[in-house]
């Protein structure tokens, strides 16, 4: 009897602990000076927020949040201030369900660190060729190519009709 009581106490404490775990959101993208009101800090990409966190979104600011548990994305665009859950409920069309594949792609793109620095620094590569570009060839040679392709298509269609 004591063992059964002990097992029930352990199970109930585990259930209570699991319920207390707060659901978190991941900041996928942020624009403008979106701030966490309690921490008085700007909200940044890859940061974790809860539905109870209070944020402030300025005019022309936005934040995109990912819910890992339900595979949803929330986009908040309007100037507002308050709990994340209240802001999501107040802004129409802020919630989007994502497919498993797209959600996995987004999470993978967030964990890659090798491309962010290249995009943020404006890194680009160019090449210079001193020869004529293939798109800038004369019209006559293009017409010859088009005519030969039309002939091939005509021959293929007549051969397929004869074969029946």
MOGI-V250099 format. One record per pair of residues at least 6 apart in sequence whose C-alpha atoms are under 6 Angstrom apart, sorted by the first residue. I is the first residue (numbers start at 1). J is the second residue. D is the distance in whole Angstrom. If there is no record, write none. Layout:
BEGIN
I & J & D
I & J & D
END
This chain:
BEGIN
24 & 49 & 6
24 & 50 & 4
25 & 48 & 6
25 & 49 & 5
25 & 50 & 6
25 & 65 & 6
25 & 66 & 5
25 & 67 & 5
26 & 46 & 6
26 & 47 & 6
26 & 48 & 5
26 & 65 & 5
26 & 66 & 5
27 & 45 & 5
27 & 46 & 5
27 & 47 & 5
27 & 64 & 6
27 & 65 & 5
28 & 45 & 6
28 & 64 & 5
28 & 65 & 5
29 & 45 & 6
29 & 63 & 6
29 & 64 & 5
30 & 62 & 6
30 & 63 & 4
31 & 61 & 5
31 & 62 & 5
32 & 61 & 4
34 & 42 & 6
34 & 43 & 6
34 & 56 & 6
34 & 57 & 5
35 & 41 & 6
35 & 42 & 4
35 & 43 & 5
35 & 55 & 6
35 & 56 & 5
36 & 55 & 5
37 & 54 & 6
37 & 55 & 5
51 & 84 & 5
51 & 85 & 5
52 & 83 & 5
53 & 83 & 5
53 & 84 & 6
54 & 82 & 5
54 & 83 & 4
55 & 81 & 6
55 & 82 & 6
56 & 80 & 6
56 & 81 & 4
57 & 79 & 5
57 & 80 & 5
58 & 79 & 5
59 & 79 & 5
62 & 76 & 6
62 & 77 & 4
63 & 75 & 6
63 & 76 & 5
64 & 74 & 6
64 & 75 & 4
65 & 73 & 6
65 & 74 & 5
66 & 72 & 6
66 & 73 & 5
71 & 98 & 6
72 & 96 & 6
72 & 97 & 5
72 & 98 & 6
73 & 95 & 6
73 & 96 & 5
74 & 94 & 5
74 & 95 & 5
75 & 94 & 5
END
